[in-house]
């Protein structure tokens, strides 16, 4: 089942997600600390997609497609990370 699928299981899902994030962090040797607020948001939304996030990602995707088709402006290189909680974007040029 999706995290947060049933509201009575959110706290248990939060514990499970925190353990998974910590395990991946250790496995990848990352010094990573994810705030509980972020993990709680992931659990709270479950398998749903917020319409505002879908709109932003769709707009970004279409903007990049237009740049490629017209040859005008410079498309985003590599990876774009969108933080919907803070409404910020970061481009990683790896």
PyMOL Python script that loads the backbone (N, CA, C, O; Angstrom):
from pymol import cmd

cmd.read_pdbstr("""\
ATOM      1  N   UNK A   1       0.834  -1.187   0.000  1.00  0.00           N
ATOM      2  CA  UNK A   1       0.000   0.000   0.000  1.00  0.00           C
ATOM      3  C   UNK A   1       0.874   1.243   0.000  1.00  0.00           C
ATOM      4  O   UNK A   1       2.048   1.191   0.367  1.00  0.00           O
ATOM      5  N   UNK A   2       0.293   2.356  -0.413  1.00  0.00           N
ATOM      6  CA  UNK A   2       1.008   3.624  -0.410  1.00  0.00           C
ATOM      7  C   UNK A   2       1.134   4.156   1.011  1.00  0.00           C
ATOM      8  O   UNK A   2       0.271   3.907   1.853  1.00  0.00           O
ATOM      9  N   UNK A   3       2.204   4.884   1.274  1.00  0.00           N
ATOM     10  CA  UNK A   3       2.341   5.554   2.562  1.00  0.00           C
ATOM     11  C   UNK A   3       1.167   6.502   2.744  1.00  0.00           C
ATOM     12  O   UNK A   3       0.778   7.198   1.807  1.00  0.00           O
ATOM     13  N   UNK A   4       0.603   6.533   3.939  1.00  0.00           N
ATOM     14  CA  UNK A   4      -0.479   7.451   4.237  1.00  0.00           C
ATOM     15  C   UNK A   4      -1.799   7.108   3.596  1.00  0.00           C
ATOM     16  O   UNK A   4      -2.728   7.916   3.602  1.00  0.00           O
ATOM     17  N   UNK A   5      -1.892   5.897   3.035  1.00  0.00           N
ATOM     18  CA  UNK A   5      -3.124   5.489   2.357  1.00  0.00           C
ATOM     19  C   UNK A   5      -4.312   5.540   3.308  1.00  0.00           C
ATOM     20  O   UNK A   5      -5.423   5.894   2.912  1.00  0.00           O
ATOM     21  N   UNK A   6      -4.070   5.186   4.549  1.00  0.00           N
ATOM     22  CA  UNK A   6      -5.125   5.248   5.563  1.00  0.00           C
ATOM     23  C   UNK A   6      -4.642   6.157   6.680  1.00  0.00           C
ATOM     24  O   UNK A   6      -3.550   5.969   7.216  1.00  0.00           O
ATOM     25  N   UNK A   7      -5.452   7.136   7.026  1.00  0.00           N
ATOM     26  CA  UNK A   7      -5.018   8.171   7.968  1.00  0.00           C
ATOM     27  C   UNK A   7      -4.625   7.617   9.332  1.00  0.00           C
ATOM     28  O   UNK A   7      -3.789   8.204  10.020  1.00  0.00           O
ATOM     29  N   UNK A   8      -5.218   6.495   9.729  1.00  0.00           N
ATOM     30  CA  UNK A   8      -4.872   5.936  11.040  1.00  0.00           C
ATOM     31  C   UNK A   8      -3.491   5.284  11.046  1.00  0.00           C
ATOM     32  O   UNK A   8      -2.983   4.930  12.110  1.00  0.00           O
ATOM     33  N   UNK A   9      -2.880   5.120   9.880  1.00  0.00           N
ATOM     34  CA  UNK A   9      -1.570   4.476   9.793  1.00  0.00           C
ATOM     35  C   UNK A   9      -0.435   5.464   9.531  1.00  0.00           C
ATOM     36  O   UNK A   9       0.708   5.044   9.348  1.00  0.00           O
ATOM     37  N   UNK A  10      -0.717   6.752   9.509  1.00  0.00           N
ATOM     38  CA  UNK A  10       0.303   7.737   9.136  1.00  0.00           C
ATOM     39  C   UNK A  10       1.504   7.707  10.073  1.00  0.00           C
ATOM     40  O   UNK A  10       2.644   7.769   9.614  1.00  0.00           O
ATOM     41  N   UNK A  11       1.267   7.613  11.368  1.00  0.00           N
ATOM     42  CA  UNK A  11       2.397   7.618  12.307  1.00  0.00           C
ATOM     43  C   UNK A  11       3.290   6.391  12.114  1.00  0.00           C
ATOM     44  O   UNK A  11       4.515   6.496  12.177  1.00  0.00           O
ATOM     45  N   UNK A  12       2.678   5.234  11.882  1.00  0.00           N
ATOM     46  CA  UNK A  12       3.464   4.023  11.631  1.00  0.00           C
ATOM     47  C   UNK A  12       4.207   4.137  10.300  1.00  0.00           C
ATOM     48  O   UNK A  12       5.359   3.718  10.191  1.00  0.00           O
ATOM     49  N   UNK A  13       3.540   4.709   9.283  1.00  0.00           N
ATOM     50  CA  UNK A  13       4.191   4.921   7.991  1.00  0.00           C
ATOM     51  C   UNK A  13       5.359   5.894   8.119  1.00  0.00           C
ATOM     52  O   UNK A  13       6.381   5.729   7.451  1.00  0.00           O
ATOM     53  N   UNK A  14       5.216   6.899   8.967  1.00  0.00           N
ATOM     54  CA  UNK A  14       6.287   7.869   9.185  1.00  0.00           C
ATOM     55  C   UNK A  14       7.521   7.192   9.775  1.00  0.00           C
ATOM     56  O   UNK A  14       8.646   7.475   9.363  1.00  0.00           O
ATOM     57  N   UNK A  15       7.311   6.310  10.726  1.00  0.00           N
ATOM     58  CA  UNK A  15       8.423   5.555  11.325  1.00  0.00           C
ATOM     59  C   UNK A  15       9.104   4.692  10.265  1.00  0.00           C
ATOM     60  O   UNK A  15      10.331   4.646  10.186  1.00  0.00           O
ATOM     61  N   UNK A  16       8.301   4.013   9.458  1.00  0.00           N
ATOM     62  CA  UNK A  16       8.832   3.146   8.405  1.00  0.00           C
ATOM     63  C   UNK A  16       9.616   3.951   7.366  1.00  0.00           C
ATOM     64  O   UNK A  16      10.703   3.547   6.954  1.00  0.00           O
ATOM     65  N   UNK A  17       9.064   5.088   6.948  1.00  0.00           N
ATOM     66  CA  UNK A  17       9.745   5.927   5.963  1.00  0.00           C
ATOM     67  C   UNK A  17      11.058   6.467   6.521  1.00  0.00           C
ATOM     68  O   UNK A  17      12.063   6.493   5.812  1.00  0.00           O
ATOM     69  N   UNK A  18      11.062   6.894   7.775  1.00  0.00           N
ATOM     70  CA  UNK A  18      12.282   7.404   8.403  1.00  0.00           C
ATOM     71  C   UNK A  18      13.363   6.314   8.410  1.00  0.00           C
ATOM     72  O   UNK A  18      14.529   6.599   8.136  1.00  0.00           O
ATOM     73  N   UNK A  19      12.981   5.073   8.721  1.00  0.00           N
ATOM     74  CA  UNK A  19      13.939   3.964   8.720  1.00  0.00           C
ATOM     75  C   UNK A  19      14.482   3.720   7.315  1.00  0.00           C
ATOM     76  O   UNK A  19      15.676   3.479   7.142  1.00  0.00           O
ATOM     77  N   UNK A  20      13.605   3.781   6.311  1.00  0.00           N
ATOM     78  CA  UNK A  20      14.036   3.572   4.928  1.00  0.00           C
ATOM     79  C   UNK A  20      15.000   4.664   4.471  1.00  0.00           C
ATOM     80  O   UNK A  20      16.015   4.375   3.837  1.00  0.00           O
ATOM     81  N   UNK A  21      14.686   5.907   4.790  1.00  0.00           N
ATOM     82  CA  UNK A  21      15.562   7.022   4.415  1.00  0.00           C
ATOM     83  C   UNK A  21      16.927   6.874   5.082  1.00  0.00           C
ATOM     84  O   UNK A  21      17.959   7.085   4.445  1.00  0.00           O
ATOM     85  N   UNK A  22      16.932   6.514   6.351  1.00  0.00           N
ATOM     86  CA  UNK A  22      18.202   6.319   7.061  1.00  0.00           C
ATOM     87  C   UNK A  22      19.003   5.168   6.464  1.00  0.00           C
ATOM     88  O   UNK A  22      20.223   5.265   6.335  1.00  0.00           O
ATOM     89  N   UNK A  23      18.323   4.074   6.098  1.00  0.00           N
ATOM     90  CA  UNK A  23      19.010   2.921   5.510  1.00  0.00           C
ATOM     91  C   UNK A  23      19.642   3.284   4.169  1.00  0.00           C
ATOM     92  O   UNK A  23      20.781   2.901   3.899  1.00  0.00           O
ATOM     93  N   UNK A  24      18.919   4.013   3.334  1.00  0.00           N
ATOM     94  CA  UNK A  24      19.459   4.426   2.037  1.00  0.00           C
ATOM     95  C   UNK A  24      20.622   5.394   2.237  1.00  0.00           C
ATOM     96  O   UNK A  24      21.622   5.321   1.523  1.00  0.00           O
ATOM     97  N   UNK A  25      20.494   6.290   3.196  1.00  0.00           N
ATOM     98  CA  UNK A  25      21.559   7.242   3.490  1.00  0.00           C
ATOM     99  C   UNK A  25      22.844   6.525   3.901  1.00  0.00           C
ATOM    100  O   UNK A  25      23.933   6.891   3.460  1.00  0.00           O
ATOM    101  N   UNK A  26      22.711   5.511   4.741  1.00  0.00           N
ATOM    102  CA  UNK A  26      23.876   4.732   5.176  1.00  0.00           C
ATOM    103  C   UNK A  26      24.451   3.945   4.006  1.00  0.00           C
ATOM    104  O   UNK A  26      25.667   3.909   3.814  1.00  0.00           O
ATOM    105  N   UNK A  27      23.580   3.316   3.227  1.00  0.00           N
ATOM    106  CA  UNK A  27      24.030   2.505   2.091  1.00  0.00           C
ATOM    107  C   UNK A  27      24.797   3.342   1.073  1.00  0.00           C
ATOM    108  O   UNK A  27      25.793   2.883   0.514  1.00  0.00           O
ATOM    109  N   UNK A  28      24.339   4.565   0.832  1.00  0.00           N
ATOM    110  CA  UNK A  28      24.996   5.434  -0.144  1.00  0.00           C
ATOM    111  C   UNK A  28      26.087   6.310   0.479  1.00  0.00           C
ATOM    112  O   UNK A  28      26.686   7.150  -0.193  1.00  0.00           O
ATOM    113  N   UNK A  29      26.332   6.098   1.771  1.00  0.00           N
ATOM    114  CA  UNK A  29      27.356   6.845   2.510  1.00  0.00           C
ATOM    115  C   UNK A  29      27.125   8.355   2.428  1.00  0.00           C
ATOM    116  O   UNK A  29      28.049   9.130   2.179  1.00  0.00           O
ATOM    117  N   UNK A  30      25.870   8.750   2.643  1.00  0.00           N
ATOM    118  CA  UNK A  30      25.504  10.161   2.635  1.00  0.00           C
ATOM    119  C   UNK A  30      25.368  10.659   4.063  1.00  0.00           C
ATOM    120  O   UNK A  30      24.851   9.951   4.928  1.00  0.00           O
ATOM    121  N   UNK A  31      25.819  11.844   4.301  1.00  0.00           N
ATOM    122  CA  UNK A  31      25.590  12.481   5.592  1.00  0.00           C
ATOM    123  C   UNK A  31      24.306  13.289   5.431  1.00  0.00           C
ATOM    124  O   UNK A  31      24.339  14.497   5.195  1.00  0.00           O
ATOM    125  N   UNK A  32      23.183  12.600   5.562  1.00  0.00           N
ATOM    126  CA  UNK A  32      21.891  13.174   5.204  1.00  0.00           C
ATOM    127  C   UNK A  32      20.977  13.234   6.413  1.00  0.00           C
ATOM    128  O   UNK A  32      20.846  12.266   7.162  1.00  0.00           O
ATOM    129  N   UNK A  33      20.351  14.382   6.589  1.00  0.00           N
ATOM    130  CA  UNK A  33      19.352  14.550   7.650  1.00  0.00           C
ATOM    131  C   UNK A  33      18.111  15.144   7.002  1.00  0.00           C
ATOM    132  O   UNK A  33      18.119  16.304   6.589  1.00  0.00           O
ATOM    133  N   UNK A  34      17.048  14.360   6.912  1.00  0.00           N
ATOM    134  CA  UNK A  34      15.793  14.817   6.325  1.00  0.00           C
ATOM    135  C   UNK A  34      14.864  15.220   7.459  1.00  0.00           C
ATOM    136  O   UNK A  34      14.630  14.447   8.388  1.00  0.00           O
ATOM    137  N   UNK A  35      14.343  16.425   7.376  1.00  0.00           N
ATOM    138  CA  UNK A  35      13.465  16.929   8.429  1.00  0.00           C
ATOM    139  C   UNK A  35      12.179  16.108   8.499  1.00  0.00           C
ATOM    140  O   UNK A  35      11.644  15.676   7.478  1.00  0.00           O
ATOM    141  N   UNK A  36      11.698  15.905   9.716  1.00  0.00           N
ATOM    142  CA  UNK A  36      10.466  15.140   9.914  1.00  0.00           C
ATOM    143  C   UNK A  36       9.275  15.780   9.218  1.00  0.00           C
ATOM    144  O   UNK A  36       8.358  15.075   8.799  1.00  0.00           O
ATOM    145  N   UNK A  37       9.270  17.108   9.087  1.00  0.00           N
ATOM    146  CA  UNK A  37       8.165  17.781   8.390  1.00  0.00           C
ATOM    147  C   UNK A  37       8.054  17.298   6.948  1.00  0.00           C
ATOM    148  O   UNK A  37       6.949  17.091   6.445  1.00  0.00           O
ATOM    149  N   UNK A  38       9.192  17.116   6.280  1.00  0.00           N
ATOM    150  CA  UNK A  38       9.181  16.648   4.895  1.00  0.00           C
ATOM    151  C   UNK A  38       8.669  15.214   4.812  1.00  0.00           C
ATOM    152  O   UNK A  38       7.852  14.884   3.952  1.00  0.00           O
ATOM    153  N   UNK A  39       9.154  14.374   5.708  1.00  0.00           N
ATOM    154  CA  UNK A  39       8.707  12.979   5.714  1.00  0.00           C
ATOM    155  C   UNK A  39       7.216  12.888   6.027  1.00  0.00           C
ATOM    156  O   UNK A  39       6.506  12.064   5.451  1.00  0.00           O
ATOM    157  N   UNK A  40       6.750  13.724   6.926  1.00  0.00           N
ATOM    158  CA  UNK A  40       5.330  13.724   7.280  1.00  0.00           C
ATOM    159  C   UNK A  40       4.477  14.132   6.079  1.00  0.00           C
ATOM    160  O   UNK A  40       3.406  13.566   5.865  1.00  0.00           O
ATOM    161  N   UNK A  41       4.942  15.110   5.292  1.00  0.00           N
ATOM    162  CA  UNK A  41       4.202  15.516   4.095  1.00  0.00           C
ATOM    163  C   UNK A  41       4.109  14.370   3.096  1.00  0.00           C
ATOM    164  O   UNK A  41       3.063  14.168   2.479  1.00  0.00           O
ATOM    165  N   UNK A  42       5.195  13.618   2.933  1.00  0.00           N
ATOM    166  CA  UNK A  42       5.182  12.475   2.019  1.00  0.00           C
ATOM    167  C   UNK A  42       4.157  11.455   2.482  1.00  0.00           C
ATOM    168  O   UNK A  42       3.393  10.926   1.674  1.00  0.00           O
ATOM    169  N   UNK A  43       4.138  11.177   3.775  1.00  0.00           N
ATOM    170  CA  UNK A  43       3.172  10.214   4.319  1.00  0.00           C
ATOM    171  C   UNK A  43       1.748  10.739   4.225  1.00  0.00           C
ATOM    172  O   UNK A  43       0.825   9.986   3.914  1.00  0.00           O
ATOM    173  N   UNK A  44       1.569  12.005   4.487  1.00  0.00           N
ATOM    174  CA  UNK A  44       0.227  12.584   4.507  1.00  0.00           C
ATOM    175  C   UNK A  44      -0.429  12.546   3.128  1.00  0.00           C
ATOM    176  O   UNK A  44      -1.637  12.331   3.024  1.00  0.00           O
ATOM    177  N   UNK A  45       0.350  12.751   2.076  1.00  0.00           N
ATOM    178  CA  UNK A  45      -0.216  12.752   0.737  1.00  0.00           C
ATOM    179  C   UNK A  45      -0.337  11.361   0.136  1.00  0.00           C
ATOM    180  O   UNK A  45      -0.997  11.186  -0.889  1.00  0.00           O
ATOM    181  N   UNK A  46       0.287  10.375   0.754  1.00  0.00           N
ATOM    182  CA  UNK A  46       0.149   9.009   0.263  1.00  0.00           C
ATOM    183  C   UNK A  46       0.529   8.895  -1.195  1.00  0.00           C
ATOM    184  O   UNK A  46       1.552   9.436  -1.617  1.00  0.00           O
ATOM    185  N   UNK A  47      -0.283   8.199  -1.969  1.00  0.00           N
ATOM    186  CA  UNK A  47      -0.013   7.992  -3.386  1.00  0.00           C
ATOM    187  C   UNK A  47      -0.609   9.062  -4.265  1.00  0.00           C
ATOM    188  O   UNK A  47      -0.630   8.914  -5.487  1.00  0.00           O
ATOM    189  N   UNK A  48      -1.093  10.137  -3.676  1.00  0.00           N
ATOM    190  CA  UNK A  48      -1.733  11.204  -4.440  1.00  0.00           C
ATOM    191  C   UNK A  48      -0.707  12.154  -5.026  1.00  0.00           C
ATOM    192  O   UNK A  48       0.440  12.213  -4.584  1.00  0.00           O
ATOM    193  N   UNK A  49      -1.140  12.882  -6.014  1.00  0.00           N
ATOM    194  CA  UNK A  49      -0.302  13.911  -6.616  1.00  0.00           C
ATOM    195  C   UNK A  49      -1.024  15.237  -6.469  1.00  0.00           C
ATOM    196  O   UNK A  49      -2.162  15.380  -6.916  1.00  0.00           O
ATOM    197  N   UNK A  50      -0.377  16.197  -5.849  1.00  0.00           N
ATOM    198  CA  UNK A  50      -1.017  17.497  -5.691  1.00  0.00           C
ATOM    199  C   UNK A  50      -1.112  18.175  -7.052  1.00  0.00           C
ATOM    200  O   UNK A  50      -0.141  18.189  -7.808  1.00  0.00           O
ATOM    201  N   UNK A  51      -2.275  18.735  -7.366  1.00  0.00           N
ATOM    202  CA  UNK A  51      -2.478  19.341  -8.676  1.00  0.00           C
ATOM    203  C   UNK A  51      -1.531  20.507  -8.934  1.00  0.00           C
ATOM    204  O   UNK A  51      -1.130  20.729 -10.076  1.00  0.00           O
ATOM    205  N   UNK A  52      -1.172  21.244  -7.910  1.00  0.00           N
ATOM    206  CA  UNK A  52      -0.260  22.374  -8.125  1.00  0.00           C
ATOM    207  C   UNK A  52       1.137  21.895  -8.521  1.00  0.00           C
ATOM    208  O   UNK A  52       1.804  22.536  -9.333  1.00  0.00           O
ATOM    209  N   UNK A  53       1.576  20.789  -7.960  1.00  0.00           N
ATOM    210  CA  UNK A  53       2.883  20.224  -8.321  1.00  0.00           C
ATOM    211  C   UNK A  53       2.843  19.729  -9.764  1.00  0.00           C
ATOM    212  O   UNK A  53       3.780  19.953 -10.530  1.00  0.00           O
ATOM    213  N   UNK A  54       1.755  19.056 -10.128  1.00  0.00           N
ATOM    214  CA  UNK A  54       1.613  18.564 -11.499  1.00  0.00           C
ATOM    215  C   UNK A  54       1.620  19.726 -12.489  1.00  0.00           C
ATOM    216  O   UNK A  54       2.208  19.619 -13.565  1.00  0.00           O
ATOM    217  N   UNK A  55       0.973  20.832 -12.135  1.00  0.00           N
ATOM    218  CA  UNK A  55       0.933  22.000 -13.017  1.00  0.00           C
ATOM    219  C   UNK A  55       2.323  22.603 -13.197  1.00  0.00           C
ATOM    220  O   UNK A  55       2.707  22.956 -14.312  1.00  0.00           O
ATOM    221  N   UNK A  56       3.072  22.723 -12.115  1.00  0.00           N
ATOM    222  CA  UNK A  56       4.425  23.287 -12.194  1.00  0.00           C
ATOM    223  C   UNK A  56       5.318  22.391 -13.044  1.00  0.00           C
ATOM    224  O   UNK A  56       6.034  22.877 -13.920  1.00  0.00           O
ATOM    225  N   UNK A  57       5.279  21.088 -12.791  1.00  0.00           N
ATOM    226  CA  UNK A  57       6.138  20.170 -13.541  1.00  0.00           C
ATOM    227  C   UNK A  57       5.744  20.126 -15.020  1.00  0.00           C
ATOM    228  O   UNK A  57       6.612  20.059 -15.891  1.00  0.00           O
ATOM    229  N   UNK A  58       4.444  20.163 -15.303  1.00  0.00           N
ATOM    230  CA  UNK A  58       3.987  20.198 -16.695  1.00  0.00           C
ATOM    231  C   UNK A  58       4.437  21.464 -17.397  1.00  0.00           C
ATOM    232  O   UNK A  58       4.853  21.424 -18.555  1.00  0.00           O
ATOM    233  N   UNK A  59       4.355  22.592 -16.699  1.00  0.00           N
ATOM    234  CA  UNK A  59       4.806  23.860 -17.271  1.00  0.00           C
ATOM    235  C   UNK A  59       6.297  23.871 -17.541  1.00  0.00           C
ATOM    236  O   UNK A  59       6.743  24.348 -18.584  1.00  0.00           O
ATOM    237  N   UNK A  60       7.068  23.345 -16.601  1.00  0.00           N
ATOM    238  CA  UNK A  60       8.518  23.272 -16.799  1.00  0.00           C
ATOM    239  C   UNK A  60       8.872  22.367 -17.978  1.00  0.00           C
ATOM    240  O   UNK A  60       9.732  22.694 -18.795  1.00  0.00           O
ATOM    241  N   UNK A  61       8.193  21.227 -18.048  1.00  0.00           N
ATOM    242  CA  UNK A  61       8.462  20.293 -19.146  1.00  0.00           C
ATOM    243  C   UNK A  61       8.135  20.893 -20.505  1.00  0.00           C
ATOM    244  O   UNK A  61       8.907  20.747 -21.452  1.00  0.00           O
ATOM    245  N   UNK A  62       6.994  21.568 -20.604  1.00  0.00           N
ATOM    246  CA  UNK A  62       6.609  22.159 -21.890  1.00  0.00           C
ATOM    247  C   UNK A  62       7.533  23.321 -22.255  1.00  0.00           C
ATOM    248  O   UNK A  62       7.846  23.515 -23.429  1.00  0.00           O
ATOM    249  N   UNK A  63       7.965  24.084 -21.273  1.00  0.00           N
ATOM    250  CA  UNK A  63       8.904  25.180 -21.524  1.00  0.00           C
ATOM    251  C   UNK A  63      10.211  24.645 -22.093  1.00  0.00           C
ATOM    252  O   UNK A  63      10.763  25.220 -23.032  1.00  0.00           O
ATOM    253  N   UNK A  64      10.704  23.552 -21.533  1.00  0.00           N
ATOM    254  CA  UNK A  64      11.952  22.961 -22.021  1.00  0.00           C
ATOM    255  C   UNK A  64      11.777  22.372 -23.420  1.00  0.00           C
ATOM    256  O   UNK A  64      12.683  22.455 -24.248  1.00  0.00           O
ATOM    257  N   UNK A  65      10.615  21.779 -23.681  1.00  0.00           N
ATOM    258  CA  UNK A  65      10.348  21.230 -25.017  1.00  0.00           C
ATOM    259  C   UNK A  65      10.343  22.349 -26.059  1.00  0.00           C
ATOM    260  O   UNK A  65      10.893  22.184 -27.148  1.00  0.00           O
ATOM    261  N   UNK A  66       9.730  23.472 -25.735  1.00  0.00           N
ATOM    262  CA  UNK A  66       9.700  24.608 -26.664  1.00  0.00           C
ATOM    263  C   UNK A  66      11.109  25.126 -26.923  1.00  0.00           C
ATOM    264  O   UNK A  66      11.436  25.471 -28.058  1.00  0.00           O
ATOM    265  N   UNK A  67      11.942  25.187 -25.899  1.00  0.00           N
ATOM    266  CA  UNK A  67      13.332  25.615 -26.081  1.00  0.00           C
ATOM    267  C   UNK A  67      14.061  24.691 -27.051  1.00  0.00           C
ATOM    268  O   UNK A  67      14.804  25.154 -27.917  1.00  0.00           O
ATOM    269  N   UNK A  68      13.847  23.386 -26.904  1.00  0.00           N
ATOM    270  CA  UNK A  68      14.519  22.421 -27.780  1.00  0.00           C
ATOM    271  C   UNK A  68      14.004  22.505 -29.210  1.00  0.00           C
ATOM    272  O   UNK A  68      14.788  22.449 -30.157  1.00  0.00           O
ATOM    273  N   UNK A  69      12.693  22.639 -29.372  1.00  0.00           N
ATOM    274  CA  UNK A  69      12.088  22.668 -30.706  1.00  0.00           C
ATOM    275  C   UNK A  69      12.476  23.937 -31.462  1.00  0.00           C
ATOM    276  O   UNK A  69      12.814  23.874 -32.644  1.00  0.00           O
ATOM    277  N   UNK A  70      12.429  25.078 -30.797  1.00  0.00           N
ATOM    278  CA  UNK A  70      12.701  26.352 -31.470  1.00  0.00           C
ATOM    279  C   UNK A  70      14.185  26.677 -31.560  1.00  0.00           C
ATOM    280  O   UNK A  70      14.592  27.492 -32.388  1.00  0.00           O
ATOM    281  N   UNK A  71      14.995  26.051 -30.719  1.00  0.00           N
ATOM    282  CA  UNK A  71      16.421  26.346 -30.716  1.00  0.00           C
ATOM    283  C   UNK A  71      16.739  27.685 -30.070  1.00  0.00           C
ATOM    284  O   UNK A  71      17.864  28.175 -30.173  1.00  0.00           O
ATOM    285  N   UNK A  72      15.764  28.275 -29.412  1.00  0.00           N
ATOM    286  CA  UNK A  72      15.981  29.546 -28.724  1.00  0.00           C
ATOM    287  C   UNK A  72      16.211  29.287 -27.240  1.00  0.00           C
ATOM    288  O   UNK A  72      15.657  28.350 -26.666  1.00  0.00           O
ATOM    289  N   UNK A  73      17.009  30.103 -26.650  1.00  0.00           N
ATOM    290  CA  UNK A  73      17.322  30.018 -25.228  1.00  0.00           C
ATOM    291  C   UNK A  73      18.061  28.716 -24.908  1.00  0.00           C
ATOM    292  O   UNK A  73      18.229  27.867 -25.783  1.00  0.00           O
ATOM    293  N   UNK A  74      18.492  28.563 -23.691  1.00  0.00           N
ATOM    294  CA  UNK A  74      19.294  27.413 -23.286  1.00  0.00           C
ATOM    295  C   UNK A  74      18.452  26.498 -22.400  1.00  0.00           C
ATOM    296  O   UNK A  74      17.960  26.930 -21.358  1.00  0.00           O
ATOM    297  N   UNK A  75      18.282  25.238 -22.804  1.00  0.00           N
ATOM    298  CA  UNK A  75      17.519  24.297 -21.967  1.00  0.00           C
ATOM    299  C   UNK A  75      18.261  23.973 -20.665  1.00  0.00           C
ATOM    300  O   UNK A  75      19.473  24.158 -20.559  1.00  0.00           O
ATOM    301  N   UNK A  76      17.518  23.498 -19.705  1.00  0.00           N
ATOM    302  CA  UNK A  76      18.112  23.066 -18.437  1.00  0.00           C
ATOM    303  C   UNK A  76      19.023  21.877 -18.703  1.00  0.00           C
ATOM    304  O   UNK A  76      18.652  20.954 -19.428  1.00  0.00           O
ATOM    305  N   UNK A  77      20.215  21.900 -18.118  1.00  0.00           N
ATOM    306  CA  UNK A  77      21.137  20.782 -18.266  1.00  0.00           C
ATOM    307  C   UNK A  77      21.004  19.837 -17.078  1.00  0.00           C
ATOM    308  O   UNK A  77      20.863  20.280 -15.938  1.00  0.00           O
ATOM    309  N   UNK A  78      21.049  18.566 -17.341  1.00  0.00           N
ATOM    310  CA  UNK A  78      21.073  17.519 -16.326  1.00  0.00           C
ATOM    311  C   UNK A  78      19.796  17.448 -15.505  1.00  0.00           C
ATOM    312  O   UNK A  78      18.759  17.052 -16.038  1.00  0.00           O
ATOM    313  N   UNK A  79      19.829  17.815 -14.227  1.00  0.00           N
ATOM    314  CA  UNK A  79      18.736  17.511 -13.305  1.00  0.00           C
ATOM    315  C   UNK A  79      18.155  18.771 -12.680  1.00  0.00           C
ATOM    316  O   UNK A  79      18.887  19.639 -12.204  1.00  0.00           O
ATOM    317  N   UNK A  80      16.822  18.860 -12.689  1.00  0.00           N
ATOM    318  CA  UNK A  80      16.126  19.936 -11.997  1.00  0.00           C
ATOM    319  C   UNK A  80      15.410  19.328 -10.805  1.00  0.00           C
ATOM    320  O   UNK A  80      14.682  18.346 -10.945  1.00  0.00           O
ATOM    321  N   UNK A  81      15.614  19.909  -9.641  1.00  0.00           N
ATOM    322  CA  UNK A  81      14.925  19.451  -8.433  1.00  0.00           C
ATOM    323  C   UNK A  81      13.973  20.552  -8.008  1.00  0.00           C
ATOM    324  O   UNK A  81      14.382  21.694  -7.795  1.00  0.00           O
ATOM    325  N   UNK A  82      12.688  20.199  -7.884  1.00  0.00           N
ATOM    326  CA  UNK A  82      11.674  21.158  -7.462  1.00  0.00           C
ATOM    327  C   UNK A  82      11.223  20.806  -6.057  1.00  0.00           C
ATOM    328  O   UNK A  82      10.769  19.689  -5.810  1.00  0.00           O
ATOM    329  N   UNK A  83      11.345  21.746  -5.137  1.00  0.00           N
ATOM    330  CA  UNK A  83      10.909  21.572  -3.759  1.00  0.00           C
ATOM    331  C   UNK A  83       9.556  22.256  -3.622  1.00  0.00           C
ATOM    332  O   UNK A  83       9.478  23.479  -3.499  1.00  0.00           O
ATOM    333  N   UNK A  84       8.494  21.460  -3.645  1.00  0.00           N
ATOM    334  CA  UNK A  84       7.149  22.002  -3.570  1.00  0.00           C
ATOM    335  C   UNK A  84       6.801  22.587  -2.217  1.00  0.00           C
ATOM    336  O   UNK A  84       5.909  23.429  -2.121  1.00  0.00           O
ATOM    337  N   UNK A  85       7.489  22.156  -1.168  1.00  0.00           N
ATOM    338  CA  UNK A  85       7.210  22.698   0.163  1.00  0.00           C
ATOM    339  C   UNK A  85       7.694  24.140   0.282  1.00  0.00           C
ATOM    340  O   UNK A  85       7.032  24.976   0.897  1.00  0.00           O
ATOM    341  N   UNK A  86       8.851  24.425  -0.308  1.00  0.00           N
ATOM    342  CA  UNK A  86       9.412  25.774  -0.247  1.00  0.00           C
ATOM    343  C   UNK A  86       9.227  26.540  -1.552  1.00  0.00           C
ATOM    344  O   UNK A  86       9.580  27.716  -1.637  1.00  0.00           O
ATOM    345  N   UNK A  87       8.671  25.877  -2.576  1.00  0.00           N
ATOM    346  CA  UNK A  87       8.459  26.464  -3.895  1.00  0.00           C
ATOM    347  C   UNK A  87       9.770  26.996  -4.483  1.00  0.00           C
ATOM    348  O   UNK A  87       9.846  28.141  -4.928  1.00  0.00           O
ATOM    349  N   UNK A  88      10.797  26.143  -4.477  1.00  0.00           N
ATOM    350  CA  UNK A  88      12.110  26.505  -4.997  1.00  0.00           C
ATOM    351  C   UNK A  88      12.589  25.439  -5.974  1.00  0.00           C
ATOM    352  O   UNK A  88      12.267  24.259  -5.836  1.00  0.00           O
ATOM    353  N   UNK A  89      13.362  25.876  -6.961  1.00  0.00           N
ATOM    354  CA  UNK A  89      13.974  24.961  -7.928  1.00  0.00           C
ATOM    355  C   UNK A  89      15.489  25.053  -7.815  1.00  0.00           C
ATOM    356  O   UNK A  89      16.047  26.108  -7.513  1.00  0.00           O
ATOM    357  N   UNK A  90      16.135  23.929  -8.062  1.00  0.00           N
ATOM    358  CA  UNK A  90      17.589  23.869  -8.102  1.00  0.00           C
ATOM    359  C   UNK A  90      17.982  23.035  -9.307  1.00  0.00           C
ATOM    360  O   UNK A  90      17.396  21.980  -9.549  1.00  0.00           O
ATOM    361  N   UNK A  91      18.960  23.492 -10.059  1.00  0.00           N
ATOM    362  CA  UNK A  91      19.465  22.736 -11.199  1.00  0.00           C
ATOM    363  C   UNK A  91      20.831  22.185 -10.826  1.00  0.00           C
ATOM    364  O   UNK A  91      21.720  22.928 -10.409  1.00  0.00           O
ATOM    365  N   UNK A  92      20.991  20.877 -10.979  1.00  0.00           N
ATOM    366  CA  UNK A  92      22.271  20.227 -10.704  1.00  0.00           C
ATOM    367  C   UNK A  92      22.968  19.950 -12.025  1.00  0.00           C
ATOM    368  O   UNK A  92      22.429  19.244 -12.877  1.00  0.00           O
ATOM    369  N   UNK A  93      24.141  20.491 -12.197  1.00  0.00           N
ATOM    370  CA  UNK A  93      24.941  20.235 -13.392  1.00  0.00           C
ATOM    371  C   UNK A  93      26.037  19.256 -13.029  1.00  0.00           C
ATOM    372  O   UNK A  93      27.147  19.649 -12.670  1.00  0.00           O
ATOM    373  N   UNK A  94      25.717  17.987 -13.125  1.00  0.00           N
ATOM    374  CA  UNK A  94      26.653  16.934 -12.718  1.00  0.00           C
ATOM    375  C   UNK A  94      27.514  16.495 -13.867  1.00  0.00           C
ATOM    376  O   UNK A  94      28.359  15.615 -13.704  1.00  0.00           O
TER     377      UNK A  94
END
""", "prot")
cmd.dss("prot")
cmd.show_as("cartoon", "prot")
cmd.util.cbc("prot")
cmd.orient("prot")
